[in-house]
């Protein structure tokens, strides 16, 4: 599972689902033509290729390297507060640099942690 990578992609505003306990066939069906499937499973990536489903095979088990891999495949990693990192719900703008998840109610804001996240993403290079 690429749960941690999914959370980082949500920080960048990407709609990311982390389905649990799904068969490869069900994962491919869910991905369909509107999603890109991210996996560390080589056989699943090969099946995606045969089925014409967009897929990125993630080779590393380390989050910084995983982020470099997806960035290298053209996925934008600019911070964009649109998705809840926990549940993938849409974030509602509350004004004053604060957002609330429409699904779970989690509150987000641009604090010192935000600068740390930006610095980490910058450190990955382009």
Secondary structure, DSSP 4 states (H G I P E B T S, - for coil): --HHHHHHHHHTT-------S--HHHHHHHHTTT--EEES-HHHHHHHHHHT--EEE---SSHHHHHHHHHHTT--------B-TTT-PBEEEEETTEEEETTT--EEE-SHHHHHHHHHHHHT--
